Amino acid sequence: MPTSVSEAVSMLDTSRGKALPIAGGTDLLAYWPERLDARDKTYLDLSGVDELCGHTWTDDELIMRARTTFWEIVCDQRATAEMRLLVEAARTVGAIQIQTRGTWGGNIVNASPAADGVLALMALDATLELTGVEGTEEVQLDEFYLGYKQMKRREDQLLTRIRIPRRAYTFQSFTKIGTRKAQAITKVGLAIAKSDSGWRIAANSMAPTVKRCPDLERMLEDETPIRNPTDFLPAIRADVSPIDDIRSTAAYREHVMARVLFHELAPLCPWVGAKSKSE
Ligand SMILES: Cc1cc2nc3c(=O)[nH]c(=O)nc-3n(C[C@H](O)[C@H](O)[C@H](O)COP(=O)(O)OP(=O)(O)OC[C@H]3O[C@@H](n4cnc5c(N)ncnc54)[C@H](O)[C@@H]3O)c2cc1C
């Protein structure tokens, strides 16, 4: 049970992969003690590391330290005013018990393809700070995941901070399609943001990792006319690769994603849903 980041990373380093950081425990303890690969592990309890708590606003950024809980962001009126995506994502995570205990850092490092916090953060261009025995590195969140549950993080590194640029957003939308409003794992998730840095679209449960969607973003930048939801399908297929699983089929996910895009964008973008003169 370390009390500082430097003590924690030195413990991670000497454990050589045997120690797993535990923050809220809402992912880790769901598997404990059944998961075989966890039997020979020990836990590095981060609850005594105050440096990892809380969030602050600077002139340019919102800085969340890794143990910031979802509930903290739900309760921050500034987040509602400026980064509604974060608040909407946080409100969909489990239910209030999970939101008060689960952390943004745990959501990122758990690396679920269905992670709702990661979805919002990716559409807001978040940058991660990873601290290890050799110092601190920065990684853009949309470059952090390398494949299913694989990421650019060494075993001695802790995720310490998540930095989100403050921008004037003209549009933010968060959609989670699940079986019900709470305690549901996402079948199709979409976060859309528009600022003077351009369009950002991120999707979850549509690929082995949460993914940014550059082809869709380009369609919006170019104002490519979209008359029907199906016009989005070629770009969706270029950007993501959904699978059939116990929750949904790949075809269902693609079609729902196309309809959500159409539904969210048509009221805002004159080139989405417009009929040609001959129609
Ligand atoms: C009933 C239930 C409902 C849920 N619903 C949702 C949902 O709707 N949407 C959703 O996205 N998730 C959901 N989750 C999953 C979970 O709550 C979130 O992913 C949460 O953000 C995990 O945070 P945590 O602090 O509890 O992580 P932990 O369980 O403590 O850790 C998760 C992973 O991150 C690592 N880790 C944690 N902190 C750090 C750090 N600072 N540096 C390096 N590694 C770290 C751990 O080693 C572990 O691998 C649900 C879970 C439960 C039990």
The ligand as an SDF file (V2000), in Angstrom:
LIG
                    3D

 53 58  0  0  0  0  0  0  0  0999 V2000
  -21.8380   -3.7000  -11.9620 C   0  0  0  0  0  0  0  0  0  0  0  0
  -20.8070   -3.0450  -12.8540 C   0  0  0  0  0  0  0  0  0  0  0  0
  -21.2550   -2.2190  -13.8740 C   0  0  0  0  0  0  0  0  0  0  0  0
  -20.3200   -1.5990  -14.7260 C   0  0  0  0  0  0  0  0  0  0  0  0
  -20.8060   -0.7950  -15.7390 N   0  0  0  0  0  0  0  0  0  0  0  0
  -19.9270   -0.1910  -16.5670 C   0  0  0  0  0  0  0  0  0  0  0  0
  -20.4020    0.6410  -17.6270 C   0  0  0  0  0  0  0  0  0  0  0  0
  -21.6070    0.8400  -17.8150 O   0  0  0  0  0  0  0  0  0  0  0  0
  -19.4760    1.2310  -18.4400 N   0  0  0  0  0  0  0  0  0  0  0  0
  -18.1310    1.0450  -18.2620 C   0  0  0  0  0  0  0  0  0  0  0  0
  -17.3450    1.6100  -19.0250 O   0  0  0  0  0  0  0  0  0  0  0  0
  -17.6560    0.2600  -17.2710 N   0  0  0  0  0  0  0  0  0  0  0  0
  -18.5130   -0.3600  -16.4260 C   0  0  0  0  0  0  0  0  0  0  0  0
  -18.0430   -1.1730  -15.4180 N   0  0  0  0  0  0  0  0  0  0  0  0
  -16.6020   -1.3930  -15.3040 C   0  0  0  0  0  0  0  0  0  0  0  0
  -15.8560   -0.5120  -14.2700 C   0  0  0  0  0  0  0  0  0  0  0  0
  -16.7010    0.0000  -13.2910 O   0  0  0  0  0  0  0  0  0  0  0  0
  -15.1150    0.6690  -14.9520 C   0  0  0  0  0  0  0  0  0  0  0  0
  -14.2750    0.2120  -15.9840 O   0  0  0  0  0  0  0  0  0  0  0  0
  -14.2900    1.4940  -13.9410 C   0  0  0  0  0  0  0  0  0  0  0  0
  -13.8910    2.6820  -14.5540 O   0  0  0  0  0  0  0  0  0  0  0  0
  -13.0480    0.7560  -13.4410 C   0  0  0  0  0  0  0  0  0  0  0  0
  -12.3710    1.6210  -12.5320 O   0  0  0  0  0  0  0  0  0  0  0  0
  -11.7820    1.0620  -11.1490 P   0  0  0  0  0  0  0  0  0  0  0  0
  -11.1290    2.2130  -10.4950 O   0  0  0  0  0  0  0  0  0  0  0  0
  -12.8060    0.3390  -10.3910 O   0  0  0  0  0  0  0  0  0  0  0  0
  -10.6840    0.0480  -11.7430 O   0  0  0  0  0  0  0  0  0  0  0  0
   -9.9630   -1.2280  -11.0430 P   0  0  0  0  0  0  0  0  0  0  0  0
  -10.8870   -2.3960  -11.0190 O   0  0  0  0  0  0  0  0  0  0  0  0
   -9.3150   -0.8340   -9.7570 O   0  0  0  0  0  0  0  0  0  0  0  0
   -8.8230   -1.4640  -12.1180 O   0  0  0  0  0  0  0  0  0  0  0  0
   -9.1170   -1.7490  -13.4860 C   0  0  0  0  0  0  0  0  0  0  0  0
   -7.8250   -1.9720  -14.2530 C   0  0  0  0  0  0  0  0  0  0  0  0
   -7.0610   -0.7800  -14.3090 O   0  0  0  0  0  0  0  0  0  0  0  0
   -5.7770   -0.9540  -13.6780 C   0  0  0  0  0  0  0  0  0  0  0  0
   -5.5200    0.3240  -13.0160 N   0  0  0  0  0  0  0  0  0  0  0  0
   -6.3760    1.0280  -12.2120 C   0  0  0  0  0  0  0  0  0  0  0  0
   -5.8420    2.2280  -11.9180 N   0  0  0  0  0  0  0  0  0  0  0  0
   -4.6270    2.2720  -12.5290 C   0  0  0  0  0  0  0  0  0  0  0  0
   -3.5920    3.2720  -12.6280 C   0  0  0  0  0  0  0  0  0  0  0  0
   -3.6970    4.4760  -12.0450 N   0  0  0  0  0  0  0  0  0  0  0  0
   -2.4870    2.9690  -13.3580 N   0  0  0  0  0  0  0  0  0  0  0  0
   -2.3620    1.7680  -13.9760 C   0  0  0  0  0  0  0  0  0  0  0  0
   -3.3040    0.8050  -13.9270 N   0  0  0  0  0  0  0  0  0  0  0  0
   -4.4190    1.0660  -13.2280 C   0  0  0  0  0  0  0  0  0  0  0  0
   -5.9390   -2.1560  -12.7740 C   0  0  0  0  0  0  0  0  0  0  0  0
   -4.7120   -2.8330  -12.5340 O   0  0  0  0  0  0  0  0  0  0  0  0
   -6.9070   -3.0170  -13.5880 C   0  0  0  0  0  0  0  0  0  0  0  0
   -6.2080   -3.6920  -14.6140 O   0  0  0  0  0  0  0  0  0  0  0  0
  -18.9370   -1.8080  -14.5470 C   0  0  0  0  0  0  0  0  0  0  0  0
  -18.4960   -2.6270  -13.4870 C   0  0  0  0  0  0  0  0  0  0  0  0
  -19.4200   -3.2510  -12.6530 C   0  0  0  0  0  0  0  0  0  0  0  0
  -18.9250   -4.1290  -11.5270 C   0  0  0  0  0  0  0  0  0  0  0  0
  1  2  1  0
  2  3  1  0
  2 52  2  0
  3  4  2  0
  4  5  1  0
  4 50  1  0
  5  6  2  0
  6  7  1  0
  6 13  1  0
  7  8  2  0
  7  9  1  0
  9 10  1  0
 10 11  2  0
 10 12  1  0
 12 13  2  0
 13 14  1  0
 14 15  1  0
 14 50  1  0
 15 16  1  0
 16 17  1  0
 16 18  1  0
 18 19  1  0
 18 20  1  0
 20 21  1  0
 20 22  1  0
 22 23  1  0
 23 24  1  0
 24 25  2  0
 24 26  1  0
 24 27  1  0
 27 28  1  0
 28 29  2  0
 28 30  1  0
 28 31  1  0
 31 32  1  0
 32 33  1  0
 33 34  1  0
 33 48  1  0
 34 35  1  0
 35 36  1  0
 35 46  1  0
 36 37  1  0
 36 45  1  0
 37 38  2  0
 38 39  1  0
 39 40  1  0
 39 45  2  0
 40 41  1  0
 40 42  2  0
 42 43  1  0
 43 44  2  0
 44 45  1  0
 46 47  1  0
 46 48  1  0
 48 49  1  0
 50 51  2  0
 51 52  1  0
 52 53  1  0
M  END
$$$$
